[in-house]
Amino acid sequence: MIALTEKPKSSHGGKREGAGAKRDPLKDLRTGALTAQKILKQINDEKEIPILYAQLNPAQKLSAIFKLRDCAYGRPGTSEEQAKPPVPVQINVNVRRIGA
């Protein structure tokens, strides 16, 4: 058998404190419909939402508007930009008479 030698650990790479993607608090709050309804009954959401919305930056406001629209009206199946007219297909037919 061949003995494997261990390499000394390098000071490069490895886990660093604070590295990587930050957790999204909205993803942490994903709950079922019943739990969400219970939470909304406990707080006065109609007053809280405008107060919180005023504290958002423009990018967060845009994201919040899209999320609210999706919740209220559902997500679209296809957007108008994606709905393209079908491309015409050219079919060539060759007809031969076989036999007498």
N, C-alpha and C positions, 0 to 999 in steps of 0.2 A: 504494500500500500504506500501511496505517496502522502506524506504529511502536508497538510494545508497550513500555510503560515497566515496569520492574521495581520492585516494591514493596520497601521496606527490610524486612529480616527482623525479625520480632517476637521479643521475649524470652519470649513465652508459648508454651506447648505444646512439642511436640517430644519426643524421646527423653530420658528421665531415668534416671539410674543407679539400679538397684534397683526400678524401677517394673514393674508387671505381675504376672501370676500366677507363683508360685514353681514350680519344677520338682518333679515328684513322683518321688522316688527309686524307688518301686515300679514306676512305668511305665518307668523307665530300665532296670530289671532284667528286663523281660519277655524271656524267651528261649524257645527251643523246648524240647520235652519232653526230648530227648536231652541238651542242654546243661544243663538243670536237674538231671537225674539225675547227670551227671558232677560238678557242683558239690556236690550233696548227698553224694556218695560221699567227697569230699575233706574235708568237715567232719563233725564229729559232731553232726548236726542234732538228734538226740533230746536232747542236753544243752543245745545252744545256744538252741533255741526257748523252753524255759521261762525261761531266764535273760533273754533279750530281752523276753519277754512281761511279766515282772515290772517292767521299766523303762518300760512304756507308760502313758500316761494313760488314763482310763476310755473316752474316745471312740475312741482307737486300739485299745484292747482289744476293744471291740465290733466294730470294723471287722475286726480280725484274726480274731475268732471266726467272723464271716460268711464271710470268705475261706477259712478252713480248712474250714468246713462245705461250701462250694461245691466245694472241691477234693476233699473226701472223698466227698460224696454226690451231687454235681452240682447244678446250679441247677434249681429247680422250674419247671415249665412255666407254671402259674398258681398264685397263692397262694389260700388258702381264702377270703380276703376278696374276691378278684376273681371267684371262681366263684359266679355268681348263677343262680338258677333261671330258666329261659326265661319270658319274658313271654307270657301267653296272647294269641293273635291272634284277633280276631273277624272272621269271614268272613260276609258277607251274600250270599245267592244268590237271584236273581230268576229264576223259571221262567215262561216264557210259552209258551203253545201257539199255534203258527202254523199256519194252514190249517184245513181242515174237520174 
